Amino acid sequence: MEIKLLKFAELLKSLRLSNNFSLRDVCKIVDYDSSNWSKVERGVIAPPSDIDVLKDGQSH
């Protein structure tokens, strides 16, 4: 499970950076705490269980 979490974290951060979004930009879009989002991107905590949080960022 930990390896999958780290791969997801790497993908999430890579997608954010490739789209030139700052961490705070993404957090404003998905209405999520930037401190926790940073932890998700580093694989420290699991991503939100609410799939709508992740889907909200797809349209931007």
Z-matrix of the N, CA and C atoms (Angstrom, degrees):
N
C 1 1.455
C 2 1.527 1 111.26
N 3 1.301 2 117.51 1 -39.68
C 4 1.463 3 121.58 2 -177.21
C 5 1.525 4 111.90 3 -63.16
N 6 1.323 5 117.75 4 -38.06
C 7 1.462 6 121.08 5 179.60
C 8 1.527 7 110.04 6 -65.68
N 9 1.328 8 116.95 7 -41.87
C 10 1.467 9 120.35 8 178.08
C 11 1.524 10 110.72 9 -62.76
N 12 1.308 11 116.52 10 -40.21
C 13 1.465 12 120.66 11 178.93
C 14 1.523 13 110.83 12 -63.05
N 15 1.320 14 117.55 13 -42.66
C 16 1.459 15 120.98 14 179.49
C 17 1.525 16 111.67 15 -66.86
N 18 1.332 17 117.03 16 -39.38
C 19 1.467 18 120.04 17 178.07
C 20 1.522 19 110.44 18 -65.35
N 21 1.334 20 116.25 19 -40.82
C 22 1.462 21 120.04 20 177.34
C 23 1.522 22 110.08 21 -63.12
N 24 1.321 23 116.19 22 -43.42
C 25 1.471 24 121.43 23 179.87
C 26 1.524 25 110.56 24 -60.02
N 27 1.322 26 116.71 25 -44.66
C 28 1.469 27 121.00 26 178.95
C 29 1.532 28 110.90 27 -62.89
N 30 1.328 29 116.62 28 -42.76
C 31 1.458 30 121.26 29 179.62
C 32 1.528 31 110.62 30 -64.07
N 33 1.311 32 116.38 31 -44.77
C 34 1.460 33 121.22 32 -179.57
C 35 1.523 34 111.22 33 -59.03
N 36 1.314 35 116.37 34 -47.71
C 37 1.462 36 120.05 35 -179.77
C 38 1.527 37 110.90 36 -66.79
N 39 1.316 38 116.94 37 -40.82
C 40 1.454 39 121.13 38 179.44
C 41 1.533 40 111.28 39 -60.85
N 42 1.320 41 116.53 40 -43.50
C 43 1.465 42 120.41 41 178.65
C 44 1.522 43 111.03 42 -64.36
N 45 1.320 44 116.41 43 -40.88
C 46 1.467 45 119.99 44 179.27
C 47 1.524 46 110.50 45 -61.80
N 48 1.315 47 116.21 46 -48.43
C 49 1.462 48 120.50 47 -177.67
C 50 1.525 49 112.32 48 -68.09
N 51 1.320 50 117.06 49 -38.05
C 52 1.472 51 119.52 50 -179.43
C 53 1.526 52 111.86 51 -67.35
N 54 1.321 53 116.33 52 -20.62
C 55 1.466 54 121.02 53 176.81
C 56 1.523 55 112.34 54 -99.35
N 57 1.331 56 115.12 55 10.58
C 58 1.472 57 121.95 56 176.84
C 59 1.527 58 113.92 57 57.49
N 60 1.332 59 115.94 58 37.64
C 61 1.458 60 121.03 59 175.38
C 62 1.519 61 109.40 60 -99.74
N 63 1.309 62 116.04 61 137.36
C 64 1.460 63 119.16 62 170.69
C 65 1.522 64 107.55 63 -78.90
N 66 1.296 65 115.52 64 166.16
C 67 1.456 66 120.76 65 176.91
C 68 1.531 67 109.91 66 -58.40
N 69 1.310 68 116.14 67 -43.12
C 70 1.471 69 119.98 68 -178.88
C 71 1.523 70 111.89 69 -67.98
N 72 1.342 71 117.19 70 -34.06
C 73 1.469 72 120.00 71 176.27
C 74 1.527 73 110.29 72 -58.24
N 75 1.313 74 115.48 73 -49.49
C 76 1.467 75 120.81 74 -178.88
C 77 1.523 76 110.23 75 -61.59
N 78 1.307 77 116.44 76 -42.77
C 79 1.462 78 119.89 77 -177.68
C 80 1.522 79 111.97 78 -65.64
N 81 1.317 80 117.01 79 -33.41
C 82 1.466 81 119.88 80 175.60
C 83 1.528 82 110.49 81 -67.76
N 84 1.323 83 116.23 82 -40.38
C 85 1.461 84 121.13 83 -178.78
C 86 1.526 85 111.11 84 -64.04
N 87 1.318 86 116.49 85 -45.33
C 88 1.467 87 120.08 86 -175.17
C 89 1.520 88 113.18 87 -98.19
N 90 1.332 89 116.74 88 1.72
C 91 1.465 90 121.94 89 178.96
C 92 1.534 91 110.74 90 54.10
N 93 1.332 92 114.17 91 59.95
C 94 1.467 93 121.03 92 -177.96
C 95 1.528 94 108.53 93 -134.61
N 96 1.289 95 116.76 94 145.74
C 97 1.464 96 122.62 95 -178.75
C 98 1.532 97 110.96 96 -62.73
N 99 1.332 98 116.49 97 128.06
C 100 1.468 99 120.50 98 -176.21
C 101 1.523 100 112.94 99 -65.41
N 102 1.300 101 117.45 100 -33.06
C 103 1.459 102 120.06 101 177.95
C 104 1.530 103 110.90 102 -63.96
N 105 1.315 104 115.62 103 -44.09
C 106 1.469 105 119.39 104 178.52
C 107 1.519 106 111.85 105 -70.26
N 108 1.338 107 116.99 106 -36.41
C 109 1.467 108 119.21 107 178.43
C 110 1.531 109 110.50 108 -62.94
N 111 1.308 110 115.63 109 -39.88
C 112 1.459 111 120.18 110 177.04
C 113 1.529 112 110.66 111 -60.10
N 114 1.307 113 115.79 112 -41.19
C 115 1.474 114 120.18 113 178.65
C 116 1.526 115 111.01 114 -65.61
N 117 1.324 116 116.71 115 -36.32
C 118 1.469 117 120.61 116 176.67
C 119 1.525 118 109.41 117 -63.76
N 120 1.342 119 116.49 118 -45.87
C 121 1.467 120 120.53 119 -179.20
C 122 1.521 121 112.51 120 -64.76
N 123 1.312 122 117.51 121 -25.97
C 124 1.464 123 120.72 122 178.80
C 125 1.529 124 112.15 123 -92.65
N 126 1.320 125 116.56 124 -1.75
C 127 1.453 126 120.83 125 178.74
C 128 1.518 127 113.66 126 76.12
N 129 1.322 128 116.27 127 17.72
C 130 1.468 129 120.90 128 -179.54
C 131 1.525 130 110.48 129 -77.94
N 132 1.343 131 116.20 130 -38.82
C 133 1.460 132 120.78 131 176.62
C 134 1.523 133 108.51 132 -128.56
N 135 1.312 134 115.68 133 160.00
C 136 1.457 135 121.40 134 179.11
C 137 1.526 136 109.92 135 -72.20
N 138 1.326 137 117.28 136 154.04
C 139 1.462 138 119.98 137 177.42
C 140 1.523 139 110.77 138 -65.06
N 141 1.333 140 116.91 139 166.04
C 142 1.461 141 119.85 140 179.51
C 143 1.520 142 110.88 141 -57.34
N 144 1.305 143 116.47 142 140.78
C 145 1.467 144 119.59 143 179.21
C 146 1.524 145 110.98 144 -78.75
N 147 1.314 146 116.73 145 -15.65
C 148 1.459 147 121.46 146 177.73
C 149 1.528 148 108.38 147 -81.58
N 150 1.310 149 117.40 148 104.77
C 151 1.459 150 122.70 149 -176.00
C 152 1.524 151 111.52 150 -60.30
N 153 1.324 152 117.74 151 -26.38
C 154 1.465 153 120.53 152 179.43
C 155 1.519 154 111.89 153 -63.06
N 156 1.315 155 118.55 154 -30.34
C 157 1.461 156 121.85 155 177.51
C 158 1.524 157 109.58 156 -61.85
N 159 1.311 158 116.73 157 -43.47
C 160 1.459 159 120.60 158 -179.56
C 161 1.531 160 111.00 159 -74.75
N 162 1.318 161 118.40 160 -35.89
C 163 1.455 162 121.37 161 -179.99
C 164 1.521 163 112.08 162 -67.83
N 165 1.333 164 117.87 163 -30.76
C 166 1.456 165 120.75 164 -178.32
C 167 1.524 166 111.82 165 -57.60
N 168 1.297 167 118.06 166 -32.67
C 169 1.454 168 121.45 167 -178.63
C 170 1.516 169 114.32 168 -77.80
N 171 1.315 170 118.85 169 -12.05
C 172 1.460 171 121.23 170 -175.87
C 173 1.509 172 113.49 171 -68.29
N 174 1.300 173 118.69 172 -28.99
C 175 1.466 174 120.51 173 -174.61
C 176 1.520 175 112.15 174 -84.65
N 177 1.337 176 118.72 175 -2.77
C 178 1.470 177 120.73 176 -175.96
C 179 1.482 178 110.45 177 -103.52
